[in-house]
Amino acid sequence: MKEITKNMKKNKTFYVTTPIYYTNAPIHLGGAYTTIAADVLARWHRLLGEEVFFLTGTDEHGQKIQEIAEKNNEKPKEFVDKIVSDFKKAFQLLDISNDNFIRTTDSFHIEEVQDLLNILYKKKLIYKGVYESYYCIGCEQYLTLSDLVDGKCPLHNRVPELKKEEAYLFKLSSFQNKLLKLIKSGDYCILPESRRKEILTFIESGLQDVSISRLKEKISWGIELPFDKNHTVWVWPDAFWNYVSGLKQKGEEKFNKFWPANIQLMAKDILRVHATIWPALLLGAGYKLPKTLFVHGYFTIDGQKMSKSLGNVISPIYLAEKYGSESVRYYLMRNIPFGSDGDVSEKALVERYNNELANKLGNLISRVSTLAEKYGIEKAITHTHREDSQNKLIKKLKIKEIEKYFESYEIDKALILIFSFIDACNEYIQNKKPWETHDKKILYEIADSIKAAAILLWPFIPESCEKIAKQFGFEIKYENINKPLKENNIKKGEILFKRIE
C-alpha cells in the first residue's frame, strides 16, 4: 500500500459508503435503511451522469463472533460465511446496486490493514503500552464513567468490563487539534449540524490514545499485527480501512479516481469513532479525508432502539418477501426524516404503500395508460397550447428544489416533493376528465408528466419506474425529464402496486 498524497480526477465522480455491518447476527432493518439510503444516493448520481462507486460490506472479526462461533461449535469463518450470505440475500431482494461488497476476511483487505499498521508503526504513531478502561463487548468500544447510566452501557443495558492489559496504542491524542480545525472549517463535514456540535464538544473534552490490538491468546479471531504476532488487530483499524481496501480491491485506478469518499453514511452510535479514530488513521498514513459524514438516527420499536443485542429487530428479508422490495424502500425513505430518529411498524408500511404507491401513483398510471390505449395521445402543435398546459401541470414540478434537497442529503424531502407533483397530476386529470372529453392532448401532457415523475422516482423505486418507462416508451435518463415524450402506442399494463388488504 502506497501513501496517497495526490488525487487526480477528470470526470465528475461520486463515492458513497455504508458502514460495514457486524456479522454476529443476521441483518436487521437498521442496516437495510442505511444501505437503501446509500443506494438512493448512488442511483441519483448515476442518473445525473456521474461515475459512481458504492461500497458496502461486512465486519467479520472480533470477540463477539469468536464467542458465538465457539458456543455453536463452529469455526468463526464458517459462522460469518452464513451471516454474510444472509446480508447478500437481503441486498439482492432490496435491489441494492453496490459496486463492491467488502469482507474484512478478504485476503486483500487483511494485507491492506497490515500495510497501514506498518506505516503508522514506522512513524511512531503506534506504541506498546497498557490500556485500562471500561469496555462494552456489545459496542466493541471503550466507555468513560460519564458514558454509563447506573453503571451500565445505555445501549446494551449491561455492566462493562474494567480491562487492563498489554496492548498497542494509537496516538489519537496527537491529532486532537488537527481534527478540531478540520471539523470547524468544514473541510471534514459532519451532518446534521447537531452531530457536528456533539463531536466538537467530545473532542474538546480531550482525546485519549486508543488501543488497536488484543492479545492473541485472548482473541485469536482477528488480523495479526504485522510487527507482533502475539497480538491481533482490534476492531476499528480493521473495520475502518474497508473504505480504502474495498475501493482499491477493484484496482488502484479506481482508488485514484474516486478517493476521497463524497459521503459516508452511518448511525449515530458509531459517530464518535468515525469522527476521531478514522480520520486520524487517514491523516497518519497521508490520505485525504472523506468530504462528509452523514449521521442518521435510530429506529425505535415501542420506544426502544432496534438492536440485535436487545433482540427487538425486524428482518428486512421478511418485509421484502412479504410486501416487496419497493414497498420497503419507499416506506423507509419516506417515513423517517433523514438524519432523525423514527419509529417503524408494519401497519405504517402498509398504510403508506396503499395510500401513496397504490392509490396515488399506481392508479394514475392505470388510468392514463387505459385512456391512452383507448384514445391515443397527441402532442400539442401550437406553442401557445403547450405553454398553457405547462403552466397548469409541468411547471408544478419543482425540479431545482428536488436537486437542492439531494445536494443537502434531505432525500425524504425530495421524495415528498416528487409525490406532491404526482398529486398535481392526479388533480389535473380529475379536473380535465379526459375519459369524457377523449382529449388526446391532455392525455399527452399527463403521460409526459408521468415520464418526468418516473425518472425522478427511479432512485427510490427503480423496478417500478423501469416498468413505467417501458410502458410509456421512454428511457430513464435525467435529460429526458425536459424532453417531450415521443408519441407512441401506450398499452395498459399490469397493476404496478396491488393493494395490501
C-alpha positions in Angstrom: 0.0 0.0 0.0 1.4 3.4 -1.0 0.8 6.6 0.9 -1.5 8.8 -1.2 -0.8 12.5 -1.5 -2.4 13.4 -4.8 -5.8 12.8 -6.1 -6.2 13.3 -9.9 -9.7 13.5 -11.3 -11.1 14.1 -14.8 -14.8 13.2 -14.8 -17.2 14.1 -12.0 -17.3 11.2 -9.6 -19.3 10.2 -6.5 -18.1 7.7 -3.9 -20.7 6.6 -1.2 -20.2 4.1 1.6 -22.2 2.4 4.3 -20.6 1.2 7.5 -19.7 -2.4 7.2 -22.1 -4.5 9.2 -21.2 -6.7 12.1 -21.7 -10.4 11.4 -22.7 -11.5 14.9 -26.3 -11.9 13.8 -28.4 -11.6 10.6 -29.2 -8.2 9.1 -31.9 -6.1 10.7 -33.9 -3.2 9.3 -31.4 -0.6 10.6 -28.7 -1.9 8.3 -31.1 -2.1 5.4 -32.2 1.5 6.0 -28.6 2.8 5.7 -27.9 0.7 2.6 -31.1 1.7 0.9 -30.3 5.4 1.6 -26.8 4.9 0.1 -28.4 3.1 -2.9 -30.8 6.0 -3.5 -27.9 8.5 -3.5 -25.8 6.2 -5.8 -28.7 5.9 -8.2 -29.3 9.7 -8.1 -25.8 10.5 -9.1 -25.8 7.8 -11.8 -28.9 9.5 -13.1 -27.0 12.8 -13.2 -24.5 11.1 -15.4 -21.7 10.9 -12.8 -19.3 8.0 -12.3 -20.4 6.3 -9.1 -18.8 3.8 -6.7 -21.0 2.4 -4.0 -19.4 0.3 -1.3 -20.9 -1.8 1.4 -19.8 -5.0 3.2 -19.3 -6.9 6.5 -17.2 -6.6 9.6 -16.2 -10.2 10.5 -13.6 -10.2 13.2 -13.7 -9.8 17.0 -14.5 -11.1 20.4 -18.3 -11.4 20.0 -18.0 -13.5 16.8 -15.3 -15.7 18.3 -17.6 -16.4 21.4 -20.7 -17.1 19.3 -18.9 -19.4 17.0 -17.4 -21.4 19.9 -20.9 -21.7 21.5 -22.2 -23.1 18.2 -19.2 -25.5 17.9 -18.3 -23.8 14.6 -15.2 -22.1 13.3 -15.5 -18.3 13.1 -15.2 -18.2 9.3 -17.9 -20.9 8.9 -20.2 -18.9 11.1 -19.6 -15.5 9.4 -20.0 -17.1 5.9 -23.6 -18.0 6.8 -24.3 -14.5 8.1 -22.7 -12.9 5.0 -25.0 -14.9 2.7 -27.9 -13.5 4.7 -26.7 -9.9 4.1 -26.2 -10.6 0.4 -29.7 -12.1 0.1 -31.2 -9.1 1.7 -29.4 -6.6 -0.5 -30.4 -8.6 -3.6 -34.0 -8.6 -2.5 -33.9 -4.9 -1.9 -32.4 -4.1 -5.3 -29.2 -2.7 -3.9 -26.8 -1.6 -6.7 -23.4 -1.7 -4.8 -20.2 -1.8 -6.9 -18.4 -3.9 -4.3 -19.1 -5.9 -1.2 -16.1 -5.9 1.0 -15.5 -8.5 3.7 -12.8 -8.0 6.4 -11.8 -11.6 6.0 -10.8 -10.9 2.3 -7.1 -11.6 1.9 -6.7 -8.3 0.0 -8.2 -6.3 3.0 -6.0 -8.1 5.5 -2.9 -7.2 3.6 -4.0 -3.6 3.3 -4.7 -3.3 7.1 -1.3 -4.8 7.9 0.4 -2.3 5.5 -1.4 0.6 7.2 -0.3 -0.5 10.6 3.3 -0.9 9.4 3.2 2.7 8.1 1.8 4.0 11.4 4.3 1.9 13.5 7.3 3.2 11.5 6.0 6.8 12.0 5.9 6.0 15.8 2.2 6.7 15.9 1.7 3.2 17.4 3.4 2.2 20.6 3.3 -0.7 23.1 1.7 0.0 26.4 -1.1 -0.9 28.8 -4.7 0.1 28.3 -7.2 0.3 31.2 -10.8 1.3 30.7 -14.4 0.2 30.8 -15.2 -1.9 27.8 -18.6 -2.9 26.4 -18.5 -6.0 24.3 -21.8 -5.1 22.8 -20.5 -1.8 21.4 -16.9 -3.0 21.0 -16.0 0.4 22.4 -14.3 1.7 25.5 -16.5 3.8 27.6 -15.9 6.5 30.2 -17.7 6.7 33.5 -19.7 9.6 32.1 -21.0 7.3 29.3 -22.5 4.9 31.8 -26.1 5.1 33.1 -26.5 3.4 36.5 -23.1 1.8 35.9 -24.3 0.2 32.7 -23.8 0.8 29.0 -27.0 2.7 28.0 -27.3 0.9 24.6 -26.9 -2.6 25.8 -28.0 -2.4 29.4 -25.0 -4.3 30.6 -22.2 -3.6 33.1 -19.0 -3.1 31.1 -15.8 -4.9 31.9 -12.9 -3.0 33.5 -10.0 -4.0 31.3 -6.3 -3.6 31.9 -4.0 -5.4 29.6 -0.9 -5.2 27.4 -1.8 -3.6 24.1 -0.5 -1.5 21.2 -1.9 2.0 21.3 -2.5 4.5 18.5 -1.6 8.1 19.3 -5.1 9.5 18.7 -4.4 12.4 21.2 -1.8 13.9 18.9 -4.5 14.5 16.2 -6.9 16.4 18.5 -6.0 20.0 17.4 -5.9 19.0 13.7 -9.3 17.3 13.8 -10.8 20.3 15.6 -9.5 22.6 12.9 -10.7 20.3 10.0 -14.2 19.9 11.5 -14.7 23.6 12.5 -13.6 24.7 9.0 -16.0 22.3 7.3 -13.1 20.5 5.4 -14.3 17.5 7.3 -18.0 18.0 7.2 -20.3 16.3 9.7 -24.1 16.4 9.1 -26.6 17.1 10.6 -25.3 20.2 12.4 -26.4 18.8 15.8 -24.0 15.9 15.3 -21.1 18.2 14.3 -21.6 20.2 17.6 -21.7 17.0 19.6 -18.4 15.8 18.1 -16.7 19.2 18.7 -17.7 19.0 22.3 -16.4 15.5 22.6 -13.0 16.3 21.0 -12.6 19.5 23.1 -13.0 17.4 26.2 -9.8 15.6 25.3 -8.9 12.7 23.1 -7.1 9.8 24.6 -4.8 7.3 22.9 -6.7 4.2 21.9 -5.9 0.5 21.9 -5.6 -1.0 18.5 -4.7 -4.6 19.5 -5.7 -7.5 21.7 -3.5 -10.3 23.0 -3.9 -13.2 20.5 -4.2 -15.7 23.4 -7.5 -14.0 24.3 -8.8 -13.0 20.9 -7.4 -15.2 18.1 -10.1 -14.3 15.6 -8.6 -11.2 14.0 -5.8 -9.9 11.8 -2.3 -10.5 13.2 -0.3 -7.4 14.0 2.5 -7.3 11.3 5.1 -6.3 14.0 3.9 -8.5 16.8 2.4 -12.0 16.2 1.2 -12.2 19.8 -1.4 -9.5 19.1 -4.4 -9.3 16.8 -5.9 -6.0 15.4 -8.7 -4.6 17.4 -11.9 -3.7 15.5 -11.6 -0.1 14.4 -8.4 -0.1 12.3 -9.6 -3.3 10.7 -13.2 -2.1 10.1 -12.4 1.4 9.0 -9.8 0.5 6.5 -12.5 -1.2 4.4 -13.4 2.2 2.9 -9.9 2.2 1.4 -9.4 -1.5 0.7 -12.9 -2.0 -0.7 -12.2 0.6 -3.4 -8.6 -0.5 -4.1 -9.8 -4.1 -4.4 -11.3 -3.1 -7.7 -8.0 -1.7 -8.9 -5.6 1.1 -8.0 -7.1 3.3 -10.8 -10.5 3.1 -9.0 -8.9 4.5 -5.9 -7.2 7.3 -7.7 -10.4 8.2 -9.5 -12.9 8.0 -6.5 -11.0 8.8 -3.3 -11.8 10.7 -1.1 -15.4 9.5 -0.4 -18.1 12.1 -1.1 -20.3 10.8 1.7 -20.2 8.1 4.4 -23.5 7.1 6.0 -23.8 5.7 9.5 -26.0 5.6 12.6 -25.1 7.8 15.5 -23.8 5.0 17.7 -20.6 4.9 15.6 -20.2 8.6 15.0 -17.6 9.3 17.7 -15.1 6.7 16.4 -15.8 7.7 12.7 -15.2 11.3 13.5 -12.0 10.7 15.5 -10.1 7.4 15.1 -11.0 7.0 11.4 -9.8 10.4 10.2 -6.7 10.2 12.4 -5.7 6.9 10.8 -6.0 8.6 7.4 -4.0 11.6 8.4 -1.4 9.4 10.0 -1.0 7.4 6.8 -1.1 10.5 4.5 -4.5 10.2 2.9 -7.1 12.8 2.2 -10.2 12.8 4.4 -13.7 11.9 3.2 -15.7 15.0 2.4 -18.9 14.3 4.5 -20.1 12.1 7.3 -23.8 11.9 7.4 -25.3 10.5 10.6 -28.9 9.2 10.6 -30.9 8.4 13.6 -32.1 5.2 15.3 -35.2 3.1 14.6 -37.4 2.6 17.7 -39.9 -0.1 18.4 -42.1 0.7 21.4 -39.7 3.5 22.4 -36.6 1.3 22.3 -33.7 1.4 19.9 -33.8 -1.5 17.5 -30.7 -3.6 18.2 -29.5 -7.1 17.6 -28.2 -7.2 21.2 -31.7 -6.3 22.6 -33.4 -8.8 20.3 -36.1 -6.5 19.1 -35.2 -6.5 15.4 -37.3 -6.6 12.2 -35.9 -8.6 9.4 -35.8 -6.7 6.0 -35.8 -10.1 4.3 -39.1 -10.9 6.0 -40.6 -7.5 4.9 -39.3 -7.6 1.3 -40.6 -11.2 0.8 -44.0 -10.3 2.3 -44.5 -6.8 0.8 -42.0 -6.5 -2.0 -38.7 -4.5 -2.1 -40.3 -1.3 -3.5 -42.7 -1.0 -0.5 -39.8 -1.4 1.9 -37.5 1.1 0.0 -40.3 3.6 -0.3 -41.5 3.4 3.3 -38.1 3.7 4.9 -37.1 6.7 2.7 -40.5 8.4 3.1 -41.4 7.7 6.7 -38.3 9.0 8.6 -36.7 12.4 8.0 -33.2 11.6 7.0 -30.9 12.3 9.9 -33.6 12.0 12.6 -34.9 9.1 14.8 -38.1 7.4 13.7 -40.5 4.6 14.7 -41.2 1.7 12.3 -44.2 -0.6 12.1 -45.7 -3.0 9.6 -49.0 -1.2 9.9 -47.4 2.2 8.8 -45.7 0.5 5.9 -48.9 -1.0 4.6 -50.7 2.4 5.0 -48.1 4.3 3.1 -48.0 1.6 0.4 -51.7 1.6 -0.1 -52.3 5.4 0.2 -49.3 6.6 -1.8 -47.9 3.9 -4.1 -51.1 2.0 -4.9 -53.7 4.8 -4.7 -51.7 7.9 -5.9 -49.0 6.6 -8.3 -50.5 3.2 -9.2 -53.9 4.5 -10.0 -52.5 7.4 -12.0 -50.5 5.0 -14.2 -53.5 2.7 -14.6 -56.0 5.4 -15.6 -53.7 7.2 -18.0 -52.4 4.1 -19.7 -56.0 2.7 -20.1 -57.2 6.0 -21.6 -54.1 6.4 -23.8 -54.6 2.9 -25.2 -58.3 3.7 -25.9 -58.0 7.2 -27.3 -54.3 7.7 -28.1 -52.0 10.7 -27.2 -51.1 13.7 -29.3 -48.5 16.3 -28.6 -49.9 19.9 -29.0 -48.8 21.5 -32.2 -49.2 25.1 -31.2 -46.7 26.7 -28.9 -49.5 28.5 -27.1 -51.3 25.3 -26.2 -48.1 23.7 -24.9 -47.2 26.7 -22.8 -50.7 27.0 -21.4 -50.6 23.3 -20.4 -47.2 23.6 -18.9 -48.3 26.4 -16.7 -51.0 24.2 -15.3 -49.0 21.0 -14.8 -45.4 20.6 -15.9 -44.3 23.8 -14.1 -45.6 22.4 -10.8 -42.6 20.1 -10.8 -40.1 21.8 -8.5 -37.0 20.2 -10.0 -34.5 22.7 -8.7 -35.8 22.2 -5.2 -35.6 18.5 -5.6 -31.9 18.8 -6.7 -31.1 21.0 -3.7 -32.6 18.5 -1.3 -30.4 15.8 -2.8 -27.4 18.0 -2.6 -28.1 18.6 1.1 -28.9 14.9 1.6 -32.5 15.6 2.6 -33.7 12.8 0.5 -37.0 12.3 2.3 -37.9 16.0 1.4 -37.0 15.3 -2.2 -39.4 12.3 -2.2 -42.2 14.4 -0.7 -41.8 17.0 -3.5 -41.9 14.3 -6.2 -45.1 12.9 -4.7 -46.6 16.4 -4.5 -46.2 16.6 -8.3 -47.9 13.2 -8.6 -50.8 14.7 -6.5 -50.9 17.6 -9.0 -51.1 15.1 -11.9 -54.0 13.3 -10.3 -55.8 16.6 -9.7 -55.2 17.7 -13.3 -56.7 14.5 -14.8 -59.6 14.8 -12.4 -60.3 18.4 -13.5 -59.8 17.8 -17.2 -61.8 14.5 -17.3 -60.2 13.0 -20.5 -62.5 9.9 -20.1 -65.3 12.2 -21.1 -63.6 14.6 -23.5 -61.3 12.0 -25.1 -58.7 14.8 -25.4 -55.5 13.3 -26.7 -53.5 16.4 -26.0 -54.5 16.4 -22.3 -53.6 12.7 -22.1 -50.2 13.5 -23.7 -49.5 16.2 -21.1 -50.2 13.8 -18.3 -48.2 11.0 -19.9 -45.4 13.4 -20.4 -45.6 14.4 -16.7 -45.6 10.7 -15.6 -42.3 10.3 -17.6 -40.8 13.2 -15.5 -42.0 11.8 -12.2 -40.9 8.2 -13.0 -37.3 9.4 -13.9 -37.1 11.3 -10.6 -38.6 8.3 -8.6 -36.1 5.8 -10.1 -33.5 6.1 -7.3 -36.2 5.2 -4.8 -38.3 2.5 -6.6 -36.2 1.5 -9.6 -38.0 -1.7 -10.7 -41.4 0.0 -10.9 -40.0 3.1 -12.7 -38.3 0.9 -15.3 -41.7 -0.8 -15.9 -43.4 2.6 -16.3 -40.6 3.7 -18.8 -41.1 0.6 -20.9 -44.9 1.0 -20.8 -44.9 4.7 -21.8 -41.9 4.5 -24.2 -39.1 6.5 -22.7 -35.6 5.9 -21.3 -34.7 6.6 -17.7 -32.3 9.5 -18.3 -32.1 12.8 -16.5 -32.1 14.8 -19.7 -35.3 13.2 -20.7 -37.2 15.0 -17.9 -37.4 18.1 -20.1 -37.5 16.3 -23.4 -41.1 15.9 -24.8 -42.4 12.3 -24.6 -42.5 10.7 -28.1 -45.9 10.0 -29.3 -46.4 6.2 -29.1 -48.9 3.5 -28.5 -49.2 3.2 -24.8 -50.8 0.0 -23.6 -52.5 -0.7 -20.3 -50.1 -2.9 -18.3 -50.2 -5.0 -15.1 -51.2 -3.3 -11.9 -48.0 -1.8 -10.5 -48.9 -1.8 -6.9 -51.6 -4.2 -5.8 -53.3 -3.0 -2.6 -52.4 -4.9 0.5 -55.5 -5.9 2.4 
